[in-house]
Amino acid sequence: MDRLIDLLEKFGIEVVLLLGFSYAFYKFFFFSIREVKWDFTKRHDVLKNELEKINRQLTKINTQIKKIVEDIDNKNKK
């Protein structure tokens, strides 16, 4: 314990600043990762819902095109 106190007396402010910086960097790093993950998940869900809507609309358009093509084929056969 005396050695630790001697080291703190010798390096005092540098050790405190280094520990403070390390803690702040740690908190910032993990906060950033959590926020990026949350934003990515939220954006992914929004885009997924939009893509599902587009797929439903494309399916409707595809069935309408098939009906039109069938009607044209039936008219050409007559």
C-alpha positions as CSV (number, residue, x, y, z in Angstrom):
1,M,0.0,0.0,0.0
2,D,2.9,2.4,0.8
3,R,4.3,1.7,-2.7
4,L,1.0,2.7,-4.3
5,I,0.9,5.9,-2.3
6,D,4.5,6.6,-3.3
7,L,3.6,6.1,-6.9
8,L,0.6,8.3,-6.6
9,E,2.8,11.0,-5.0
10,K,5.3,10.6,-7.8
11,F,3.0,10.5,-10.8
12,G,-0.1,12.1,-9.1
13,I,-2.0,14.1,-11.7
14,E,-0.9,11.9,-14.6
15,V,-2.4,8.8,-13.1
16,V,-5.6,10.5,-12.2
17,L,-5.9,11.9,-15.7
18,L,-5.1,8.6,-17.3
19,L,-7.7,6.8,-15.2
20,G,-10.2,9.5,-15.9
21,F,-9.5,9.4,-19.7
22,S,-9.7,5.6,-19.7
23,Y,-13.0,5.6,-17.9
24,A,-14.5,8.3,-20.2
25,F,-13.2,6.5,-23.3
26,Y,-14.7,3.2,-22.1
27,K,-18.1,4.8,-21.4
28,F,-18.1,6.7,-24.7
29,F,-17.1,3.6,-26.7
30,F,-19.8,1.4,-25.3
31,F,-22.4,4.1,-25.4
32,S,-21.6,4.6,-29.1
33,I,-21.9,0.9,-29.9
34,R,-25.3,0.7,-28.1
35,E,-26.6,3.7,-29.9
36,V,-25.4,2.5,-33.3
37,K,-27.0,-0.9,-32.7
38,W,-30.3,0.7,-31.6
39,D,-30.4,3.0,-34.6
40,F,-29.5,0.3,-37.0
41,T,-32.2,-2.0,-35.6
42,K,-34.8,0.7,-35.7
43,R,-33.9,1.6,-39.3
44,H,-33.8,-2.0,-40.3
45,D,-37.3,-2.6,-39.0
46,V,-38.6,0.5,-40.9
47,L,-37.0,-0.6,-44.2
48,K,-38.2,-4.2,-43.7
49,N,-41.8,-2.9,-43.4
50,E,-41.4,-0.7,-46.5
51,L,-40.0,-3.6,-48.4
52,E,-42.9,-5.9,-47.4
53,K,-45.3,-3.2,-48.7
54,I,-43.5,-2.9,-52.0
55,N,-43.5,-6.7,-52.4
56,R,-47.2,-6.9,-51.9
57,Q,-47.7,-4.1,-54.5
58,L,-45.4,-5.9,-56.9
59,T,-47.4,-9.1,-56.4
60,K,-50.6,-7.3,-57.3
61,I,-49.0,-5.7,-60.3
62,N,-47.7,-9.1,-61.4
63,T,-51.1,-10.8,-61.2
64,Q,-52.6,-7.9,-63.2
65,I,-50.0,-8.2,-65.9
66,K,-50.6,-12.0,-66.1
67,K,-54.3,-11.4,-66.5
68,I,-53.7,-8.8,-69.3
69,V,-51.3,-11.2,-71.1
70,E,-53.8,-14.0,-70.8
71,D,-56.6,-11.8,-72.2
72,I,-54.3,-10.8,-75.1
73,D,-53.5,-14.4,-75.8
74,N,-57.1,-15.4,-75.7
75,K,-58.0,-12.6,-78.2
76,N,-55.2,-13.6,-80.5
77,K,-56.4,-17.3,-80.5
78,K,-59.9,-16.3,-81.7
